[in-house]
Amino acid sequence: MSTTPTTTVISVSGMTCGGCANAVRAELSHLAGVTDVGIDLSAGTVTIASDTPVDAADIRAAIEEAGYELAS
C-alpha cells in the first residue's frame, strides 16, 4: 500500500512564543501519519506534513488540547 504525502496549513489563534509552538507541535506530532510540524509564529500558521491525510477533527482536537484554537 502506497502513501500520499499531504501538507496542511492552518491558522491558529493565540500562539505568541516558543512555548506555545512547542505545545502545539507536541500535540500534533502524536497524530497518526504526521511526519513534521512547522510553526510560523509571526503568521500564526501551522504546517502539518503527513504521509497520509489527517482528519480535520483530529487536528482541531490536538490544537485545543494544547490550549489554542483554529483562527476564523
N, CA, C and O atoms as a Tripos MOL2 file, in Angstrom:
@<TRIPOS>MOLECULE
protein
  288   287    72     0     0
PROTEIN
NO_CHARGES

@<TRIPOS>ATOM
      1 N           0.8430   -1.1760    0.0000 N.3       1 MET1
      2 CA          0.0000    0.0000    0.0000 C.3       1 MET1
      3 C           0.8880    1.2390    0.0000 C.2       1 MET1
      4 O           1.7650    1.3740    0.8530 O.2       1 MET1
      5 N           0.6700    2.1330   -0.9390 N.am      2 SER2
      6 CA          1.4760    3.3450   -1.0040 C.3       2 SER2
      7 C           0.7920    4.4640   -0.2240 C.2       2 SER2
      8 O          -0.4170    4.4370    0.0040 O.2       2 SER2
      9 N           1.5780    5.4230    0.1690 N.am      3 THR3
     10 CA          1.0410    6.5680    0.8900 C.3       3 THR3
     11 C           1.1890    7.8060    0.0280 C.2       3 THR3
     12 O           2.0670    7.8820   -0.8320 O.2       3 THR3
     13 N           0.3260    8.7650    0.2680 N.am      4 THR4
     14 CA          0.3670   10.0200   -0.4620 C.3       4 THR4
     15 C           0.7520   11.1260    0.5060 C.2       4 THR4
     16 O          -0.0230   11.4480    1.4050 O.2       4 THR4
     17 N           1.9330   11.7160    0.3430 N.am      5 PRO5
     18 CA          2.3140   12.8160    1.2360 C.3       5 PRO5
     19 C           1.3110   13.9590    1.1370 C.2       5 PRO5
     20 O           0.8570   14.3100    0.0480 O.2       5 PRO5
     21 N           0.9760   14.5310    2.2810 N.am      6 THR6
     22 CA         -0.0040   15.5960    2.3600 C.3       6 THR6
     23 C           0.5660   16.7380    3.1930 C.2       6 THR6
     24 O           1.2390   16.5080    4.1980 O.2       6 THR6
     25 N           0.2940   17.9660    2.7680 N.am      7 THR7
     26 CA          0.6720   19.1350    3.5590 C.3       7 THR7
     27 C          -0.5820   19.9430    3.8280 C.2       7 THR7
     28 O          -1.3390   20.2540    2.9080 O.2       7 THR7
     29 N          -0.8010   20.2820    5.0910 N.am      8 THR8
     30 CA         -1.9580   21.0530    5.5080 C.3       8 THR8
     31 C          -1.4660   22.2960    6.2300 C.2       8 THR8
     32 O          -0.6310   22.2010    7.1290 O.2       8 THR8
     33 N          -1.9790   23.4660    5.8450 N.am      9 VAL9
     34 CA         -1.6200   24.7130    6.5130 C.3       9 VAL9
     35 C          -2.8750   25.2670    7.1710 C.2       9 VAL9
     36 O          -3.9110   25.4290    6.5260 O.2       9 VAL9
     37 N          -2.7680   25.5560    8.4690 N.am     10 ILE10
     38 CA         -3.9090   26.0880    9.2120 C.3      10 ILE10
     39 C          -3.4760   27.3140   10.0010 C.2      10 ILE10
     40 O          -2.2960   27.4820   10.3090 O.2      10 ILE10
     41 N          -4.4420   28.1680   10.3260 N.am     11 SER11
     42 CA         -4.1890   29.3370   11.1700 C.3      11 SER11
     43 C          -4.6440   29.0150   12.5820 C.2      11 SER11
     44 O          -5.7230   28.4610   12.7930 O.2      11 SER11
     45 N          -3.7980   29.3750   13.5510 N.am     12 VAL12
     46 CA         -4.0870   29.0920   14.9540 C.3      12 VAL12
     47 C          -4.0180   30.4000   15.7330 C.2      12 VAL12
     48 O          -3.0800   31.1790   15.5690 O.2      12 VAL12
     49 N          -5.0160   30.6370   16.5820 N.am     13 SER13
     50 CA         -5.0730   31.8580   17.3890 C.3      13 SER13
     51 C          -4.3070   31.6910   18.6910 C.2      13 SER13
     52 O          -4.3420   30.6280   19.3110 O.2      13 SER13
     53 N          -3.6110   32.7520   19.1030 N.am     14 GLY14
     54 CA         -3.0330   32.8120   20.4310 C.3      14 GLY14
     55 C          -1.6050   32.3510   20.6020 C.2      14 GLY14
     56 O          -1.0590   32.4750   21.6990 O.2      14 GLY14
     57 N          -0.9740   31.8240   19.5670 N.am     15 MET15
     58 CA          0.4200   31.3930   19.7000 C.3      15 MET15
     59 C           1.3150   32.6270   19.6490 C.2      15 MET15
     60 O           1.2940   33.3720   18.6690 O.2      15 MET15
     61 N           2.1070   32.8450   20.7120 N.am     16 THR16
     62 CA          2.9360   34.0440   20.7620 C.3      16 THR16
     63 C           4.4020   33.7820   21.0810 C.2      16 THR16
     64 O           5.2270   34.6900   20.9780 O.2      16 THR16
     65 N           4.7390   32.5530   21.4670 N.am     17 CYS17
     66 CA          6.1240   32.3010   21.8840 C.3      17 CYS17
     67 C           6.5470   30.8680   21.5560 C.2      17 CYS17
     68 O           5.7460   30.0560   21.0920 O.2      17 CYS17
     69 N           7.8020   30.5850   21.8060 N.am     18 GLY18
     70 CA          8.3280   29.2490   21.5550 C.3      18 GLY18
     71 C           7.6260   28.1800   22.3690 C.2      18 GLY18
     72 O           7.4490   27.0560   21.8970 O.2      18 GLY18
     73 N           7.2240   28.5160   23.5890 N.am     19 GLY19
     74 CA          6.4960   27.5580   24.4200 C.3      19 GLY19
     75 C           5.1560   27.1930   23.7940 C.2      19 GLY19
     76 O           4.7390   26.0350   23.8250 O.2      19 GLY19
     77 N           4.4920   28.1900   23.2290 N.am     20 CYS20
     78 CA          3.2220   27.9500   22.5320 C.3      20 CYS20
     79 C           3.4560   26.9970   21.3650 C.2      20 CYS20
     80 O           2.7300   26.0200   21.1810 O.2      20 CYS20
     81 N           4.4760   27.3020   20.5910 N.am     21 ALA21
     82 CA          4.7940   26.4880   19.4190 C.3      21 ALA21
     83 C           5.1180   25.0580   19.8260 C.2      21 ALA21
     84 O           4.6730   24.1110   19.1760 O.2      21 ALA21
     85 N           5.8890   24.8940   20.8960 N.am     22 ASN22
     86 CA          6.2460   23.5470   21.3490 C.3      22 ASN22
     87 C           5.0330   22.7570   21.8020 C.2      22 ASN22
     88 O           4.9450   21.5570   21.5420 O.2      22 ASN22
     89 N           4.0890   23.4150   22.4820 N.am     23 ALA23
     90 CA          2.8800   22.7330   22.9430 C.3      23 ALA23
     91 C           2.0480   22.2500   21.7590 C.2      23 ALA23
     92 O           1.5790   21.1120   21.7480 O.2      23 ALA23
     93 N           1.8670   23.1130   20.7700 N.am     24 VAL24
     94 CA          1.0930   22.7490   19.5800 C.3      24 VAL24
     95 C           1.8110   21.6480   18.8030 C.2      24 VAL24
     96 O           1.1860   20.6760   18.3800 O.2      24 VAL24
     97 N           3.1060   21.7990   18.6170 N.am     25 ARG25
     98 CA          3.9010   20.8020   17.8840 C.3      25 ARG25
     99 C           3.8070   19.4290   18.5630 C.2      25 ARG25
    100 O           3.6400   18.4110   17.8900 O.2      25 ARG25
    101 N           3.9140   19.4060   19.8790 N.am     26 ALA26
    102 CA          3.8690   18.1400   20.6130 C.3      26 ALA26
    103 C           2.5310   17.4330   20.4140 C.2      26 ALA26
    104 O           2.5000   16.2270   20.1690 O.2      26 ALA26
    105 N           1.4390   18.1650   20.5160 N.am     27 GLU27
    106 CA          0.1170   17.5440   20.3530 C.3      27 GLU27
    107 C          -0.0930   17.0400   18.9300 C.2      27 GLU27
    108 O          -0.5810   15.9270   18.7320 O.2      27 GLU27
    109 N           0.2710   17.8480   17.9430 N.am     28 LEU28
    110 CA          0.0660   17.4410   16.5500 C.3      28 LEU28
    111 C           0.9710   16.2810   16.1600 C.2      28 LEU28
    112 O           0.5940   15.4510   15.3330 O.2      28 LEU28
    113 N           2.1490   16.2170   16.7430 N.am     29 SER29
    114 CA          3.0920   15.1420   16.4130 C.3      29 SER29
    115 C           2.5810   13.7700   16.8240 C.2      29 SER29
    116 O           3.0370   12.7530   16.3020 O.2      29 SER29
    117 N           1.6330   13.7380   17.7610 N.am     30 HIS30
    118 CA          1.0680   12.4670   18.2160 C.3      30 HIS30
    119 C           0.0210   11.9070   17.2530 C.2      30 HIS30
    120 O          -0.3690   10.7460   17.3780 O.2      30 HIS30
    121 N          -0.4370   12.7080   16.3010 N.am     31 LEU31
    122 CA         -1.4740   12.2380   15.3800 C.3      31 LEU31
    123 C          -0.8930   11.2320   14.3910 C.2      31 LEU31
    124 O           0.2260   11.3920   13.9040 O.2      31 LEU31
    125 N          -1.6650   10.2100   14.1110 N.am     32 ALA32
    126 CA         -1.2310    9.1630   13.1760 C.3      32 ALA32
    127 C          -0.9260    9.7650   11.8110 C.2      32 ALA32
    128 O          -1.7240   10.5250   11.2620 O.2      32 ALA32
    129 N           0.2290    9.4170   11.2740 N.am     33 GLY33
    130 CA          0.6070    9.8480    9.9390 C.3      33 GLY33
    131 C           1.4120   11.1260    9.8770 C.2      33 GLY33
    132 O           2.0430   11.4020    8.8560 O.2      33 GLY33
    133 N           1.4090   11.9280   10.9560 N.am     34 VAL34
    134 CA          2.1240   13.2070   10.9380 C.3      34 VAL34
    135 C           3.6280   12.9480   10.9560 C.2      34 VAL34
    136 O           4.1410   12.2230   11.8090 O.2      34 VAL34
    137 N           4.3260   13.5620    9.9920 N.am     35 THR35
    138 CA          5.7730   13.3780    9.8850 C.3      35 THR35
    139 C           6.5580   14.6250   10.2630 C.2      35 THR35
    140 O           7.7370   14.5310   10.6070 O.2      35 THR35
    141 N           5.9130   15.8090   10.2030 N.am     36 ASP36
    142 CA          6.5980   17.0470   10.5550 C.3      36 ASP36
    143 C           5.5650   18.1230   10.8560 C.2      36 ASP36
    144 O           4.4850   18.1450   10.2640 O.2      36 ASP36
    145 N           5.9060   19.0150   11.7830 N.am     37 VAL37
    146 CA          5.0410   20.1420   12.1200 C.3      37 VAL37
    147 C           5.9010   21.3980   12.1040 C.2      37 VAL37
    148 O           6.8550   21.5170   12.8730 O.2      37 VAL37
    149 N           5.5590   22.3310   11.2280 N.am     38 GLY38
    150 CA          6.2630   23.6070   11.1530 C.3      38 GLY38
    151 C           5.3570   24.7100   11.6580 C.2      38 GLY38
    152 O           4.1660   24.7340   11.3520 O.2      38 GLY38
    153 N           5.9250   25.6300   12.4370 N.am     39 ILE39
    154 CA          5.1220   26.7020   13.0160 C.3      39 ILE39
    155 C           5.7510   28.0520   12.6960 C.2      39 ILE39
    156 O           6.9490   28.2590   12.8910 O.2      39 ILE39
    157 N           4.9170   28.9680   12.1980 N.am     40 ASP40
    158 CA          5.3390   30.3390   11.9120 C.3      40 ASP40
    159 C           4.5780   31.2470   12.8770 C.2      40 ASP40
    160 O           3.4190   31.5840   12.6380 O.2      40 ASP40
    161 N           5.2390   31.6390   13.9680 N.am     41 LEU41
    162 CA          4.5720   32.4540   14.9800 C.3      41 LEU41
    163 C           4.1180   33.7990   14.4350 C.2      41 LEU41
    164 O           3.0250   34.2560   14.7710 O.2      41 LEU41
    165 N           4.9260   34.4440   13.6060 N.am     42 SER42
    166 CA          4.5590   35.7710   13.1000 C.3      42 SER42
    167 C           3.3210   35.7200   12.2120 C.2      42 SER42
    168 O           2.5340   36.6670   12.1950 O.2      42 SER42
    169 N           3.1430   34.6380   11.4840 N.am     43 ALA43
    170 CA          1.9680   34.4870   10.6210 C.3      43 ALA43
    171 C           0.8170   33.7930   11.3470 C.2      43 ALA43
    172 O          -0.3250   33.8410   10.8880 O.2      43 ALA43
    173 N           1.1130   33.1480   12.4790 N.am     44 GLY44
    174 CA          0.0820   32.4110   13.2080 C.3      44 GLY44
    175 C          -0.3680   31.1670   12.4690 C.2      44 GLY44
    176 O          -1.5280   30.7650   12.5640 O.2      44 GLY44
    177 N           0.5580   30.5510   11.7270 N.am     45 THR45
    178 CA          0.1900   29.3640   10.9560 C.3      45 THR45
    179 C           0.9640   28.1340   11.4040 C.2      45 THR45
    180 O           2.0650   28.2170   11.9470 O.2      45 THR45
    181 N           0.3480   27.0040   11.1560 N.am     46 VAL46
    182 CA          0.9510   25.7050   11.4240 C.3      46 VAL46
    183 C           0.8930   24.9130   10.1240 C.2      46 VAL46
    184 O          -0.1610   24.8240    9.4940 O.2      46 VAL46
    185 N           2.0170   24.3420    9.7260 N.am     47 THR47
    186 CA          2.0830   23.4990    8.5390 C.3      47 THR47
    187 C           2.3190   22.0700    8.9980 C.2      47 THR47
    188 O           3.3040   21.7730    9.6730 O.2      47 THR47
    189 N           1.4040   21.1960    8.6230 N.am     48 ILE48
    190 CA          1.4650   19.7970    9.0370 C.3      48 ILE48
    191 C           1.7830   18.9460    7.8200 C.2      48 ILE48
    192 O           1.0340   18.9470    6.8440 O.2      48 ILE48
    193 N           2.8890   18.2250    7.8750 N.am     49 ALA49
    194 CA          3.2500   17.2790    6.8160 C.3      49 ALA49
    195 C           2.9010   15.8870    7.3200 C.2      49 ALA49
    196 O           3.1850   15.5370    8.4650 O.2      49 ALA49
    197 N           2.2830   15.1030    6.4520 N.am     50 SER50
    198 CA          1.8970   13.7510    6.8500 C.3      50 SER50
    199 C           2.0290   12.8090    5.6680 C.2      50 SER50
    200 O           1.9910   13.2210    4.5080 O.2      50 SER50
    201 N           2.1880   11.5290    5.9950 N.am     51 ASP51
    202 CA          2.3000   10.5560    4.9110 C.3      51 ASP51
    203 C           0.9400   10.0140    4.4970 C.2      51 ASP51
    204 O           0.8380    9.2710    3.5210 O.2      51 ASP51
    205 N          -0.1030   10.3820    5.2310 N.am     52 THR52
    206 CA         -1.4910   10.0830    4.8790 C.3      52 THR52
    207 C          -2.3330   11.2830    5.3060 C.2      52 THR52
    208 O          -1.9110   12.0320    6.1870 O.2      52 THR52
    209 N          -3.4980   11.4880    4.7180 N.am     53 PRO53
    210 CA         -4.3380   12.6110    5.1490 C.3      53 PRO53
    211 C          -4.6980   12.4900    6.6320 C.2      53 PRO53
    212 O          -4.9560   11.3930    7.1290 O.2      53 PRO53
    213 N          -4.7130   13.6240    7.3280 N.am     54 VAL54
    214 CA         -5.0710   13.6620    8.7430 C.3      54 VAL54
    215 C          -6.4440   14.3090    8.8480 C.2      54 VAL54
    216 O          -6.6990   15.3460    8.2350 O.2      54 VAL54
    217 N          -7.3200   13.6980    9.6210 N.am     55 ASP55
    218 CA         -8.6840   14.1750    9.7760 C.3      55 ASP55
    219 C          -8.7060   15.5710   10.4150 C.2      55 ASP55
    220 O          -8.0150   15.8180   11.4040 O.2      55 ASP55
    221 N          -9.4960   16.4640    9.8490 N.am     56 ALA56
    222 CA         -9.5810   17.8430   10.3440 C.3      56 ALA56
    223 C         -10.0410   17.8950   11.7960 C.2      56 ALA56
    224 O          -9.5720   18.7390   12.5600 O.2      56 ALA56
    225 N         -10.9480   17.0100   12.1840 N.am     57 ALA57
    226 CA        -11.4240   16.9830   13.5720 C.3      57 ALA57
    227 C         -10.2970   16.5990   14.5270 C.2      57 ALA57
    228 O         -10.2300   17.1110   15.6440 O.2      57 ALA57
    229 N          -9.4160   15.7060   14.0960 N.am     58 ASP58
    230 CA         -8.2750   15.3140   14.9240 C.3      58 ASP58
    231 C          -7.2930   16.4730   15.0780 C.2      58 ASP58
    232 O          -6.7220   16.6730   16.1510 O.2      58 ASP58
    233 N          -7.1000   17.2340   14.0030 N.am     59 ILE59
    234 CA         -6.2190   18.4040   14.0670 C.3      59 ILE59
    235 C          -6.7930   19.4220   15.0410 C.2      59 ILE59
    236 O          -6.0820   19.9420   15.9000 O.2      59 ILE59
    237 N          -8.0790   19.7040   14.9010 N.am     60 ARG60
    238 CA         -8.7420   20.6680   15.7980 C.3      60 ARG60
    239 C          -8.6210   20.2190   17.2490 C.2      60 ARG60
    240 O          -8.3070   21.0290   18.1210 O.2      60 ARG60
    241 N          -8.8650   18.9470   17.5170 N.am     61 ALA61
    242 CA         -8.7900   18.4280   18.8850 C.3      61 ALA61
    243 C          -7.3790   18.5630   19.4560 C.2      61 ALA61
    244 O          -7.2140   18.9010   20.6280 O.2      61 ALA61
    245 N          -6.3690   18.3010   18.6400 N.am     62 ALA62
    246 CA         -4.9810   18.4130   19.0970 C.3      62 ALA62
    247 C          -4.6300   19.8650   19.4150 C.2      62 ALA62
    248 O          -3.9690   20.1410   20.4160 O.2      62 ALA62
    249 N          -5.0710   20.7920   18.5640 N.am     63 ILE63
    250 CA         -4.8240   22.2180   18.7930 C.3      63 ILE63
    251 C          -5.4940   22.6510   20.0990 C.2      63 ILE63
    252 O          -4.8950   23.3640   20.9040 O.2      63 ILE63
    253 N          -6.7350   22.2180   20.3010 N.am     64 GLU64
    254 CA         -7.4670   22.5800   21.5120 C.3      64 GLU64
    255 C          -6.8430   21.9410   22.7470 C.2      64 GLU64
    256 O          -6.8200   22.5570   23.8120 O.2      64 GLU64
    257 N          -6.3400   20.7280   22.6240 N.am     65 GLU65
    258 CA         -5.6710   20.0530   23.7410 C.3      65 GLU65
    259 C          -4.4300   20.8400   24.1650 C.2      65 GLU65
    260 O          -4.0730   20.8520   25.3430 O.2      65 GLU65
    261 N          -3.7770   21.4920   23.2090 N.am     66 ALA66
    262 CA         -2.5990   22.3110   23.5040 C.3      66 ALA66
    263 C          -2.9860   23.6610   24.1180 C.2      66 ALA66
    264 O          -2.1230   24.4000   24.5920 O.2      66 ALA66
    265 N          -4.2860   23.9800   24.1080 N.am     67 GLY67
    266 CA         -4.7570   25.2220   24.7110 C.3      67 GLY67
    267 C          -5.0070   26.3510   23.7330 C.2      67 GLY67
    268 O          -5.1030   27.5100   24.1350 O.2      67 GLY67
    269 N          -5.1130   26.0290   22.4550 N.am     68 TYR68
    270 CA         -5.3050   27.0490   21.4190 C.3      68 TYR68
    271 C          -6.5090   26.6820   20.5720 C.2      68 TYR68
    272 O          -7.1180   25.6300   20.7720 O.2      68 TYR68
    273 N          -6.8530   27.5420   19.6310 N.am     69 GLU69
    274 CA         -7.9670   27.2290   18.7370 C.3      69 GLU69
    275 C          -7.6520   27.6850   17.3260 C.2      69 GLU69
    276 O          -6.8030   28.5470   17.0980 O.2      69 GLU69
    277 N          -8.3610   27.0810   16.3880 N.am     70 LEU70
    278 CA         -8.1940   27.4670   14.9920 C.3      70 LEU70
    279 C          -8.7110   28.8870   14.8110 C.2      70 LEU70
    280 O          -9.7480   29.2530   15.3650 O.2      70 LEU70
    281 N          -7.9920   29.6770   14.0430 N.am     71 ALA71
    282 CA         -8.4190   31.0500   13.7700 C.3      71 ALA71
    283 C          -9.5690   31.0220   12.7770 C.2      71 ALA71
    284 O          -9.6260   30.1620   11.8990 O.2      71 ALA71
    285 N         -10.4890   31.9770   12.9260 N.am     72 SER72
    286 CA        -11.6210   32.0250   11.9990 C.3      72 SER72
    287 C         -11.2690   32.7680   10.7470 C.2      72 SER72
    288 O         -12.1060   32.9050    9.8550 O.2      72 SER72
@<TRIPOS>BOND
     1     1     2 1
     2     2     3 1
     3     3     4 2
     4     3     5 am
     5     5     6 1
     6     6     7 1
     7     7     8 2
     8     7     9 am
     9     9    10 1
    10    10    11 1
    11    11    12 2
    12    11    13 am
    13    13    14 1
    14    14    15 1
    15    15    16 2
    16    15    17 am
    17    17    18 1
    18    18    19 1
    19    19    20 2
    20    19    21 am
    21    21    22 1
    22    22    23 1
    23    23    24 2
    24    23    25 am
    25    25    26 1
    26    26    27 1
    27    27    28 2
    28    27    29 am
    29    29    30 1
    30    30    31 1
    31    31    32 2
    32    31    33 am
    33    33    34 1
    34    34    35 1
    35    35    36 2
    36    35    37 am
    37    37    38 1
    38    38    39 1
    39    39    40 2
    40    39    41 am
    41    41    42 1
    42    42    43 1
    43    43    44 2
    44    43    45 am
    45    45    46 1
    46    46    47 1
    47    47    48 2
    48    47    49 am
    49    49    50 1
    50    50    51 1
    51    51    52 2
    52    51    53 am
    53    53    54 1
    54    54    55 1
    55    55    56 2
    56    55    57 am
    57    57    58 1
    58    58    59 1
    59    59    60 2
    60    59    61 am
    61    61    62 1
    62    62    63 1
    63    63    64 2
    64    63    65 am
    65    65    66 1
    66    66    67 1
    67    67    68 2
    68    67    69 am
    69    69    70 1
    70    70    71 1
    71    71    72 2
    72    71    73 am
    73    73    74 1
    74    74    75 1
    75    75    76 2
    76    75    77 am
    77    77    78 1
    78    78    79 1
    79    79    80 2
    80    79    81 am
    81    81    82 1
    82    82    83 1
    83    83    84 2
    84    83    85 am
    85    85    86 1
    86    86    87 1
    87    87    88 2
    88    87    89 am
    89    89    90 1
    90    90    91 1
    91    91    92 2
    92    91    93 am
    93    93    94 1
    94    94    95 1
    95    95    96 2
    96    95    97 am
    97    97    98 1
    98    98    99 1
    99    99   100 2
   100    99   101 am
   101   101   102 1
   102   102   103 1
   103   103   104 2
   104   103   105 am
   105   105   106 1
   106   106   107 1
   107   107   108 2
   108   107   109 am
   109   109   110 1
   110   110   111 1
   111   111   112 2
   112   111   113 am
   113   113   114 1
   114   114   115 1
   115   115   116 2
   116   115   117 am
   117   117   118 1
   118   118   119 1
   119   119   120 2
   120   119   121 am
   121   121   122 1
   122   122   123 1
   123   123   124 2
   124   123   125 am
   125   125   126 1
   126   126   127 1
   127   127   128 2
   128   127   129 am
   129   129   130 1
   130   130   131 1
   131   131   132 2
   132   131   133 am
   133   133   134 1
   134   134   135 1
   135   135   136 2
   136   135   137 am
   137   137   138 1
   138   138   139 1
   139   139   140 2
   140   139   141 am
   141   141   142 1
   142   142   143 1
   143   143   144 2
   144   143   145 am
   145   145   146 1
   146   146   147 1
   147   147   148 2
   148   147   149 am
   149   149   150 1
   150   150   151 1
   151   151   152 2
   152   151   153 am
   153   153   154 1
   154   154   155 1
   155   155   156 2
   156   155   157 am
   157   157   158 1
   158   158   159 1
   159   159   160 2
   160   159   161 am
   161   161   162 1
   162   162   163 1
   163   163   164 2
   164   163   165 am
   165   165   166 1
   166   166   167 1
   167   167   168 2
   168   167   169 am
   169   169   170 1
   170   170   171 1
   171   171   172 2
   172   171   173 am
   173   173   174 1
   174   174   175 1
   175   175   176 2
   176   175   177 am
   177   177   178 1
   178   178   179 1
   179   179   180 2
   180   179   181 am
   181   181   182 1
   182   182   183 1
   183   183   184 2
   184   183   185 am
   185   185   186 1
   186   186   187 1
   187   187   188 2
   188   187   189 am
   189   189   190 1
   190   190   191 1
   191   191   192 2
   192   191   193 am
   193   193   194 1
   194   194   195 1
   195   195   196 2
   196   195   197 am
   197   197   198 1
   198   198   199 1
   199   199   200 2
   200   199   201 am
   201   201   202 1
   202   202   203 1
   203   203   204 2
   204   203   205 am
   205   205   206 1
   206   206   207 1
   207   207   208 2
   208   207   209 am
   209   209   210 1
   210   210   211 1
   211   211   212 2
   212   211   213 am
   213   213   214 1
   214   214   215 1
   215   215   216 2
   216   215   217 am
   217   217   218 1
   218   218   219 1
   219   219   220 2
   220   219   221 am
   221   221   222 1
   222   222   223 1
   223   223   224 2
   224   223   225 am
   225   225   226 1
   226   226   227 1
   227   227   228 2
   228   227   229 am
   229   229   230 1
   230   230   231 1
   231   231   232 2
   232   231   233 am
   233   233   234 1
   234   234   235 1
   235   235   236 2
   236   235   237 am
   237   237   238 1
   238   238   239 1
   239   239   240 2
   240   239   241 am
   241   241   242 1
   242   242   243 1
   243   243   244 2
   244   243   245 am
   245   245   246 1
   246   246   247 1
   247   247   248 2
   248   247   249 am
   249   249   250 1
   250   250   251 1
   251   251   252 2
   252   251   253 am
   253   253   254 1
   254   254   255 1
   255   255   256 2
   256   255   257 am
   257   257   258 1
   258   258   259 1
   259   259   260 2
   260   259   261 am
   261   261   262 1
   262   262   263 1
   263   263   264 2
   264   263   265 am
   265   265   266 1
   266   266   267 1
   267   267   268 2
   268   267   269 am
   269   269   270 1
   270   270   271 1
   271   271   272 2
   272   271   273 am
   273   273   274 1
   274   274   275 1
   275   275   276 2
   276   275   277 am
   277   277   278 1
   278   278   279 1
   279   279   280 2
   280   279   281 am
   281   281   282 1
   282   282   283 1
   283   283   284 2
   284   283   285 am
   285   285   286 1
   286   286   287 1
   287   287   288 2
@<TRIPOS>SUBSTRUCTURE
     1 MET1         2 RESIDUE 1 A MET
     2 SER2         6 RESIDUE 1 A SER
     3 THR3        10 RESIDUE 1 A THR
     4 THR4        14 RESIDUE 1 A THR
     5 PRO5        18 RESIDUE 1 A PRO
     6 THR6        22 RESIDUE 1 A THR
     7 THR7        26 RESIDUE 1 A THR
     8 THR8        30 RESIDUE 1 A THR
     9 VAL9        34 RESIDUE 1 A VAL
    10 ILE10       38 RESIDUE 1 A ILE
    11 SER11       42 RESIDUE 1 A SER
    12 VAL12       46 RESIDUE 1 A VAL
    13 SER13       50 RESIDUE 1 A SER
    14 GLY14       54 RESIDUE 1 A GLY
    15 MET15       58 RESIDUE 1 A MET
    16 THR16       62 RESIDUE 1 A THR
    17 CYS17       66 RESIDUE 1 A CYS
    18 GLY18       70 RESIDUE 1 A GLY
    19 GLY19       74 RESIDUE 1 A GLY
    20 CYS20       78 RESIDUE 1 A CYS
    21 ALA21       82 RESIDUE 1 A ALA
    22 ASN22       86 RESIDUE 1 A ASN
    23 ALA23       90 RESIDUE 1 A ALA
    24 VAL24       94 RESIDUE 1 A VAL
    25 ARG25       98 RESIDUE 1 A ARG
    26 ALA26      102 RESIDUE 1 A ALA
    27 GLU27      106 RESIDUE 1 A GLU
    28 LEU28      110 RESIDUE 1 A LEU
    29 SER29      114 RESIDUE 1 A SER
    30 HIS30      118 RESIDUE 1 A HIS
    31 LEU31      122 RESIDUE 1 A LEU
    32 ALA32      126 RESIDUE 1 A ALA
    33 GLY33      130 RESIDUE 1 A GLY
    34 VAL34      134 RESIDUE 1 A VAL
    35 THR35      138 RESIDUE 1 A THR
    36 ASP36      142 RESIDUE 1 A ASP
    37 VAL37      146 RESIDUE 1 A VAL
    38 GLY38      150 RESIDUE 1 A GLY
    39 ILE39      154 RESIDUE 1 A ILE
    40 ASP40      158 RESIDUE 1 A ASP
    41 LEU41      162 RESIDUE 1 A LEU
    42 SER42      166 RESIDUE 1 A SER
    43 ALA43      170 RESIDUE 1 A ALA
    44 GLY44      174 RESIDUE 1 A GLY
    45 THR45      178 RESIDUE 1 A THR
    46 VAL46      182 RESIDUE 1 A VAL
    47 THR47      186 RESIDUE 1 A THR
    48 ILE48      190 RESIDUE 1 A ILE
    49 ALA49      194 RESIDUE 1 A ALA
    50 SER50      198 RESIDUE 1 A SER
    51 ASP51      202 RESIDUE 1 A ASP
    52 THR52      206 RESIDUE 1 A THR
    53 PRO53      210 RESIDUE 1 A PRO
    54 VAL54      214 RESIDUE 1 A VAL
    55 ASP55      218 RESIDUE 1 A ASP
    56 ALA56      222 RESIDUE 1 A ALA
    57 ALA57      226 RESIDUE 1 A ALA
    58 ASP58      230 RESIDUE 1 A ASP
    59 ILE59      234 RESIDUE 1 A ILE
    60 ARG60      238 RESIDUE 1 A ARG
    61 ALA61      242 RESIDUE 1 A ALA
    62 ALA62      246 RESIDUE 1 A ALA
    63 ILE63      250 RESIDUE 1 A ILE
    64 GLU64      254 RESIDUE 1 A GLU
    65 GLU65      258 RESIDUE 1 A GLU
    66 ALA66      262 RESIDUE 1 A ALA
    67 GLY67      266 RESIDUE 1 A GLY
    68 TYR68      270 RESIDUE 1 A TYR
    69 GLU69      274 RESIDUE 1 A GLU
    70 LEU70      278 RESIDUE 1 A LEU
    71 ALA71      282 RESIDUE 1 A ALA
    72 SER72      286 RESIDUE 1 A SER
